[in-house]
Amino acid sequence: MNHQSTGIVSDIIQRIGIKGNIYYQFIIRYDTLAGSPVTINHYSIKKPKESEVILYYDPAKPEKFVLKNDGQFRSVNIIFGIFAVLFLAGAVCAFLFL
């Protein structure tokens, strides 16, 4: 995933999941460095705020991509997850050994 491109969000479709949760499918069109047009689908619980997105793609497989801002909150979730696991492990140890 080492090539960057700017994609245009051409369509946004609101979907409803099995449990009734709302998510969005947006269709993104971008051109590779070689000039080939690519159309991809991306799914998110957040509606995109802009009509253009920056993405990184694999030049060997342009349909494989990562949006630049898609993972900005994942590190926060990982940190809270680690603290939750440590807290749970401490509670189990305290219950077993005290």
DSSP file (Angstrom, degrees, kcal/mol; ACC not computed):
  #  RESIDUE AA STRUCTURE BP1 BP2  ACC     N-H-->O    O-->H-N    N-H-->O    O-->H-N    TCO  KAPPA ALPHA  PHI   PSI    X-CA   Y-CA   Z-CA
    1    1 A M              0   0    0      0, 0.0    57,-0.2     0, 0.0    64,-0.0   0.000 360.0 360.0 360.0  67.3    0.0    0.0    0.0
    2    2 A N        +     0   0    0     55,-0.5     2,-0.5    54,-0.1    56,-0.1   0.386 360.0  85.4-119.1   5.7    2.5    2.5   -1.0
    3    3 A H  E     -A   57   0A   0     54,-1.6    54,-2.6     2,-0.0     2,-0.3  -0.916  61.6-151.3-109.4 135.4    0.9    4.6   -3.8
    4    4 A Q  E     +A   56   0A   0     -2,-0.5     2,-0.3    52,-0.2    52,-0.2  -0.798  20.5 164.6-104.9 144.8   -1.3    7.6   -2.8
    5    5 A S  E     -A   55   0A   0     50,-2.4    50,-2.7    -2,-0.3     2,-0.6  -0.968  35.4-118.7-148.8 162.4   -4.3    8.9   -4.8
    6    6 A T  E     -A   54   0A   0     -2,-0.3    25,-0.4    48,-0.2     2,-0.3  -0.937  31.8-159.2-106.0 123.5   -7.2   11.2   -4.3
    7    7 A G  E     -A   53   0A   0     46,-3.4    46,-2.4    -2,-0.6     2,-0.5  -0.736  11.3-134.7-103.3 151.6  -10.6    9.5   -4.8
    8    8 A I  E     -AB  52  29A   0     21,-3.0    21,-2.4    -2,-0.3     2,-0.9  -0.911  16.2-134.2-103.8 125.2  -13.9   11.0   -5.6
    9    9 A V  E     + B   0  28A   0     42,-3.2    19,-0.2    -2,-0.5     3,-0.1  -0.703  30.6 174.6 -78.2 107.7  -16.9    9.8   -3.6
   10   10 A S  E     +     0   0A   0     17,-2.5     2,-0.3    -2,-0.9    -1,-0.2   0.721  59.7  11.9 -92.7 -22.1  -19.4    9.3   -6.4
   11   11 A D  E     - B   0  27A   0     16,-1.1    16,-2.4     2,-0.0     2,-0.4  -0.986  55.2-158.9-156.2 144.2  -22.3    7.8   -4.4
   12   12 A I  E     - B   0  26A   0     -2,-0.3     2,-0.5    14,-0.2    14,-0.2  -0.994  11.6-171.4-126.6 125.5  -23.4    7.2   -0.8
   13   13 A I  E     - B   0  25A   0     12,-3.1    12,-2.9    -2,-0.4     2,-0.4  -0.971  16.3-141.2-120.0 123.6  -25.9    4.5    0.1
   14   14 A Q  E     - B   0  24A   0     -2,-0.5     2,-0.3    10,-0.2    10,-0.2  -0.713  26.1-172.8 -83.0 130.6  -27.3    4.2    3.6
   15   15 A R  E     - B   0  23A   0      8,-3.4     8,-2.1    -2,-0.4     2,-0.5  -0.826  19.3-139.8-121.4 159.4  -27.7    0.6    4.6
   16   16 A I  E     - B   0  22A   0     -2,-0.3     6,-0.2     6,-0.2     5,-0.1  -0.989  22.0-140.5-122.2 126.1  -29.3   -1.1    7.6
   17   17 A G    >   -     0   0    0      4,-3.6     3,-1.5    -2,-0.5     6,-0.0  -0.073  33.2 -91.3 -76.9 179.4  -27.5   -4.1    9.1
   18   18 A I  T 3  S+     0   0    0      1,-0.3    -1,-0.1     2,-0.1    -2,-0.0   0.861 128.0  46.0 -60.5 -38.5  -29.0   -7.3   10.5
   19   19 A K  T 3  S-     0   0    0      2,-0.1    -1,-0.3     1,-0.0    -2,-0.0   0.308 125.6 -98.9 -90.2   9.4  -29.3   -5.9   14.0
   20   20 A G  S <  S+     0   0    0     -3,-1.5     2,-0.2     1,-0.3    -2,-0.1   0.497  74.8 145.7  89.2   4.2  -30.8   -2.6   12.7
   21   21 A N        -     0   0    0     -5,-0.1    -4,-3.6     1,-0.1     2,-0.4  -0.488  45.8-126.9 -76.5 147.5  -27.5   -0.7   12.8
   22   22 A I  E     +B   16   0A   0     -6,-0.2     2,-0.3    -2,-0.2    -6,-0.2  -0.786  35.5 162.2 -97.2 134.0  -27.0    2.0   10.2
   23   23 A Y  E     -B   15   0A   0     -8,-2.1    -8,-3.4    -2,-0.4     2,-0.4  -0.916  28.0-123.4-141.4 170.5  -23.9    2.0    8.0
   24   24 A Y  E     -BC  14  44A   0     20,-3.6    20,-2.3    -2,-0.3     2,-0.6  -0.932   7.4-159.1-123.7 138.8  -22.9    3.6    4.8
   25   25 A Q  E     -BC  13  43A   0    -12,-2.9   -12,-3.1    -2,-0.4     2,-0.4  -0.971  18.9-173.6-109.1 121.6  -21.6    2.2    1.5
   26   26 A F  E     -BC  12  42A   0     16,-2.9    16,-2.1    -2,-0.6     2,-0.5  -0.962  18.0-139.4-121.4 141.7  -19.8    4.8   -0.5
   27   27 A I  E     -BC  11  41A   0    -16,-2.4   -17,-2.5    -2,-0.4   -16,-1.1  -0.821  20.8-166.2 -97.8 126.1  -18.5    4.3   -4.0
   28   28 A I  E     -BC   9  40A   0     12,-2.8    12,-2.8    -2,-0.5     2,-0.4  -0.932   5.8-163.8-117.9 134.2  -15.1    5.8   -4.7
   29   29 A R  E     +BC   8  39A   0    -21,-2.4   -21,-3.0    -2,-0.4     2,-0.3  -0.966  20.0 156.7-117.4 133.4  -13.5    6.4   -8.0
   30   30 A Y  E     - C   0  38A   0      8,-2.4     8,-3.1    -2,-0.4     2,-0.4  -0.964  35.2-121.1-147.8 165.1   -9.8    7.1   -8.5
   31   31 A D  E     - C   0  37A   0    -25,-0.4   -25,-0.2    -2,-0.3     5,-0.0  -0.900  25.3-131.2-109.3 137.9   -7.0    6.9  -11.0
   32   32 A T    >   -     0   0    0      4,-2.5     3,-1.6    -2,-0.4    -1,-0.0  -0.225  35.5 -97.2 -74.7 173.7   -3.9    4.8  -10.5
   33   33 A L  T 3  S+     0   0    0      1,-0.3    -1,-0.1     2,-0.1    -2,-0.0   0.813 128.1  56.4 -61.8 -29.9   -0.4    6.3  -11.1
   34   34 A A  T 3  S-     0   0    0      2,-0.1    -1,-0.3     1,-0.0    -3,-0.0   0.545 122.6-108.3 -79.1  -6.8   -0.6    4.6  -14.6
   35   35 A G  S <  S+     0   0    0     -3,-1.6    -2,-0.1     1,-0.3    -1,-0.0   0.506  70.1 144.1  94.1   5.3   -3.8    6.4  -15.3
   36   36 A S        -     0   0    0      1,-0.0    -4,-2.5    -5,-0.0    -1,-0.3  -0.635  49.3-125.8 -79.4 131.3   -6.2    3.5  -15.0
   37   37 A P  E     -C   31   0A   0      0, 0.0     2,-0.4     0, 0.0    -6,-0.2  -0.568  27.7-169.5 -77.1 140.5   -9.6    4.3  -13.5
   38   38 A V  E     -C   30   0A   0     -8,-3.1    -8,-2.4    -2,-0.2     2,-0.5  -0.992  10.5-160.6-131.3 137.4  -10.6    2.2  -10.5
   39   39 A T  E     +C   29   0A   0     -2,-0.4     2,-0.3   -10,-0.2   -10,-0.2  -0.982  19.4 174.4-118.3 127.3  -14.0    2.0   -8.8
   40   40 A I  E     -C   28   0A   0    -12,-2.8   -12,-2.8    -2,-0.5     2,-0.4  -0.903  25.4-133.0-131.2 157.5  -14.2    0.6   -5.2
   41   41 A N  E     -C   27   0A   0     -2,-0.3     2,-0.4   -14,-0.2   -14,-0.2  -0.899  20.5-172.3-107.6 140.0  -16.8    0.2   -2.5
   42   42 A H  E     -C   26   0A   0    -16,-2.1   -16,-2.9    -2,-0.4     2,-0.4  -0.997   7.9-154.5-132.5 139.5  -16.1    1.2    1.1
   43   43 A Y  E     +C   25   0A   0     -2,-0.4     2,-0.3   -18,-0.2   -18,-0.2  -0.929  23.2 155.7-116.3 137.2  -18.3    0.5    4.1
   44   44 A S  E     -C   24   0A   0    -20,-2.3   -20,-3.6    -2,-0.4    -2,-0.0  -0.991  48.1-132.4-154.9 155.0  -18.2    2.6    7.3
   45   45 A I  S    S+     0   0    0     -2,-0.3     2,-0.5   -22,-0.2   -23,-0.1   0.613  94.8  72.9 -83.1 -12.5  -20.5    3.5   10.2
   46   46 A K  S    S-     0   0    0    -22,-0.1   -22,-0.1    -3,-0.0     3,-0.0  -0.868  84.6-128.2-104.9 135.1  -19.5    7.1    9.6
   47   47 A K        -     0   0    0     -2,-0.5    -2,-0.1     1,-0.1     2,-0.0  -0.621  36.1-106.4 -75.7 133.9  -20.9    9.1    6.6
   48   48 A P        -     0   0    0      0, 0.0    -1,-0.1     0, 0.0     5,-0.0  -0.368  23.4-156.1 -64.5 140.3  -18.1   10.7    4.7
   49   49 A K  S    S+     0   0    0      3,-0.1     2,-0.3    -2,-0.0    -2,-0.0   0.729  72.8  46.7 -88.2 -23.9  -17.9   14.5    5.3
   50   50 A E  S    S-     0   0    0      2,-0.1   -41,-0.0     1,-0.1     3,-0.0  -0.776  72.5-132.4-119.7 162.0  -16.1   15.3    2.0
   51   51 A S  S    S+     0   0    0     -2,-0.3   -42,-3.2   -43,-0.1     2,-0.4   0.539  93.9  58.6 -88.9  -7.2  -16.5   14.4   -1.6
   52   52 A E  E     -A    8   0A   0    -44,-0.2     2,-0.4   -24,-0.1   -44,-0.2  -0.969  64.6-174.7-122.6 140.6  -12.8   13.7   -1.9
   53   53 A V  E     -A    7   0A   0    -46,-2.4   -46,-3.4    -2,-0.4     2,-0.5  -0.973  21.9-131.1-131.2 146.9  -10.8   11.1    0.1
   54   54 A I  E     +A    6   0A   0     -2,-0.4    14,-2.9   -48,-0.2    15,-0.4  -0.838  35.6 174.4 -95.2 133.6   -7.1   10.4    0.2
   55   55 A L  E     -AD   5  67A   0    -50,-2.7   -50,-2.4    -2,-0.5     2,-0.4  -0.940  28.1-138.4-138.3 159.1   -6.3    6.7   -0.1
   56   56 A Y  E     -AD   4  66A   0     10,-2.8    10,-2.4    -2,-0.3     2,-0.3  -0.957  27.9-176.2-115.8 137.1   -3.3    4.4   -0.4
   57   57 A Y  E     -AD   3  65A   0    -54,-2.6   -54,-1.6    -2,-0.4   -55,-0.5  -0.905  31.9-110.1-134.6 161.0   -3.5    1.4   -2.8
   58   58 A D  E >   - D   0  61A   0      6,-1.8     3,-0.6     3,-0.7     6,-0.3  -0.808  22.9-149.0 -88.1 119.2   -1.4   -1.5   -3.9
   59   59 A P  T 3  S+     0   0    0      0, 0.0    -1,-0.1     0, 0.0     4,-0.0   0.797  98.6  53.1 -63.4 -26.4   -0.2   -1.0   -7.5
   60   60 A A  T 3  S+     0   0    0      1,-0.3    -2,-0.0     2,-0.1    -3,-0.0   0.817 127.2  21.3 -75.1 -29.6   -0.3   -4.7   -8.2
   61   61 A K  E X  S-D   58   0A   0     -3,-0.6     3,-2.4     3,-0.1    -3,-0.7  -0.728  70.5-176.9-136.7  83.8   -3.9   -4.9   -7.0
   62   62 A P  E 3  S+     0   0A   0      0, 0.0    -1,-0.1     0, 0.0    -2,-0.1   0.664  79.5  68.4 -62.0 -15.5   -5.5   -1.4   -7.2
   63   63 A E  E 3  S+     0   0A   0     -6,-0.1     2,-0.6    -5,-0.1   -25,-0.0   0.638  84.1  82.8 -78.0 -12.1   -8.8   -2.7   -5.7
   64   64 A K  E <   +     0   0A   0     -3,-2.4    -6,-1.8    -6,-0.3     2,-0.3  -0.835  66.6 149.8 -90.5 121.8   -6.9   -3.2   -2.4
   65   65 A F  E     -D   57   0A   0     -2,-0.6     2,-0.4    -8,-0.2    -8,-0.2  -0.938  39.1-148.9-148.8 164.3   -6.8    0.1   -0.6
   66   66 A V  E     -D   56   0A   0    -10,-2.4   -10,-2.8    -2,-0.3     2,-0.2  -0.986  25.4-127.8-137.6 128.4   -6.7    1.9    2.8
   67   67 A L  E >   -D   55   0A   0     -2,-0.4     3,-0.9   -12,-0.2     4,-0.5  -0.556  20.2-128.8 -73.5 141.7   -8.3    5.3    3.3
   68   68 A K  T 3  S+     0   0    0    -14,-2.9     3,-0.4     1,-0.2    -1,-0.1   0.899 105.2  32.2 -60.0 -44.5   -5.9    7.7    4.9
   69   69 A N  T >  S+     0   0    0    -15,-0.4     3,-1.0     1,-0.2    -1,-0.2   0.319  92.5  96.0 -97.5   7.9   -8.2    8.8    7.8
   70   70 A D  T <  S+     0   0    0     -3,-0.9     3,-0.3     1,-0.2    -1,-0.2   0.839  88.6  40.8 -69.5 -31.9  -10.0    5.5    8.2
   71   71 A G  T >> S+     0   0    0     -4,-0.5     3,-0.8    -3,-0.4     4,-0.7   0.194  77.1 111.7-102.4  17.4   -7.8    4.2   11.1
   72   72 A Q  T <4 S+     0   0    0     -3,-1.0     4,-0.3     1,-0.3    -1,-0.2   0.791  86.4  37.3 -66.4 -27.1   -7.4    7.4   13.1
   73   73 A F  T 3> S+     0   0    0     -3,-0.3     4,-1.9    -4,-0.2    -1,-0.3   0.481  94.7  85.9-100.6  -3.1   -9.4    6.2   16.0
   74   74 A R  H <> S+     0   0    0     -3,-0.8     4,-2.3     1,-0.2     5,-0.2   0.877  86.2  54.3 -65.5 -36.9   -8.3    2.5   15.9
   75   75 A S  H  X S+     0   0    0     -4,-0.7     4,-2.3     1,-0.2    -1,-0.2   0.884 107.3  51.3 -65.5 -36.4   -5.2    3.2   18.0
   76   76 A V  H  > S+     0   0    0     -4,-0.3     4,-2.4     2,-0.2    -1,-0.2   0.917 110.2  49.5 -64.4 -42.5   -7.4    4.8   20.7
   77   77 A N  H  X S+     0   0    0     -4,-1.9     4,-2.2     1,-0.2    -2,-0.2   0.879 110.1  51.1 -63.4 -38.2   -9.6    1.7   20.7
   78   78 A I  H  X S+     0   0    0     -4,-2.3     4,-2.3     2,-0.2    -1,-0.2   0.917 109.8  49.5 -65.8 -43.0   -6.6   -0.6   21.0
   79   79 A I  H  X S+     0   0    0     -4,-2.3     4,-2.1     2,-0.2    -2,-0.2   0.930 112.9  46.1 -63.1 -45.7   -5.3    1.4   24.0
   80   80 A F  H  X S+     0   0    0     -4,-2.4     4,-2.2     1,-0.2    -1,-0.2   0.875 111.3  53.9 -64.7 -35.8   -8.6    1.2   25.8
   81   81 A G  H  X S+     0   0    0     -4,-2.2     4,-2.2    -5,-0.2    -2,-0.2   0.897 107.6  49.7 -63.5 -41.0   -8.8   -2.5   24.9
   82   82 A I  H  X S+     0   0    0     -4,-2.3     4,-2.4     1,-0.2    -2,-0.2   0.919 111.2  48.9 -64.5 -43.7   -5.4   -3.2   26.5
   83   83 A F  H  X S+     0   0    0     -4,-2.1     4,-2.5     1,-0.2    -2,-0.2   0.891 110.4  51.6 -63.2 -38.2   -6.4   -1.3   29.6
   84   84 A A  H  X S+     0   0    0     -4,-2.2     4,-2.4     2,-0.2    -2,-0.2   0.909 110.5  48.0 -64.6 -42.0   -9.7   -3.3   29.8
   85   85 A V  H  X S+     0   0    0     -4,-2.2     4,-2.7     2,-0.2    -2,-0.2   0.918 112.7  48.6 -65.2 -42.9   -7.8   -6.6   29.5
   86   86 A L  H  X S+     0   0    0     -4,-2.4     4,-2.4     2,-0.2    -2,-0.2   0.908 111.9  49.3 -63.7 -41.4   -5.3   -5.6   32.2
   87   87 A F  H  X S+     0   0    0     -4,-2.5     4,-2.3     2,-0.2    -2,-0.2   0.919 112.5  47.6 -62.8 -43.7   -8.1   -4.5   34.5
   88   88 A L  H  X S+     0   0    0     -4,-2.4     4,-2.4     2,-0.2    -2,-0.2   0.909 111.5  50.2 -64.4 -42.5  -10.0   -7.8   33.9
   89   89 A A  H  X S+     0   0    0     -4,-2.7     4,-2.4     1,-0.2    -2,-0.2   0.905 111.2  49.6 -62.9 -40.8   -6.8   -9.8   34.5
   90   90 A G  H  X S+     0   0    0     -4,-2.4     4,-2.5     2,-0.2    -2,-0.2   0.895 110.5  50.0 -64.1 -40.2   -6.2   -7.9   37.7
   91   91 A A  H  X S+     0   0    0     -4,-2.3     4,-2.1     2,-0.2    -2,-0.2   0.900 111.4  48.1 -65.5 -41.0   -9.7   -8.5   38.9
   92   92 A V  H  X S+     0   0    0     -4,-2.4     4,-2.4     2,-0.2    -2,-0.2   0.924 112.8  48.5 -65.4 -44.5   -9.5  -12.2   38.2
   93   93 A C  H  X S+     0   0    0     -4,-2.4     4,-2.6     1,-0.2     5,-0.2   0.913 111.6  49.7 -61.7 -43.2   -6.1  -12.4   40.0
   94   94 A A  H  X S+     0   0    0     -4,-2.5     4,-1.1     1,-0.2    -1,-0.2   0.884 112.1  48.3 -63.4 -38.4   -7.5  -10.5   43.0
   95   95 A F  H  < S+     0   0    0     -4,-2.1    -2,-0.2    -5,-0.2    -1,-0.2   0.890 116.7  42.0 -68.6 -40.0  -10.5  -12.8   43.1
   96   96 A L  H  < S+     0   0    0     -4,-2.4    -2,-0.2     1,-0.2    -1,-0.2   0.849 123.0  34.6 -78.0 -34.4   -8.4  -16.0   42.9
   97   97 A F  H  <        0   0    0     -4,-2.6    -1,-0.2    -5,-0.2    -2,-0.2   0.441 360.0 360.0-106.7  -0.2   -5.6  -15.1   45.3
   98   98 A L     <        0   0    0     -4,-1.1    -1,-0.1    -5,-0.2    -3,-0.1   0.417 360.0 360.0-114.2 360.0   -7.3  -13.0   48.0
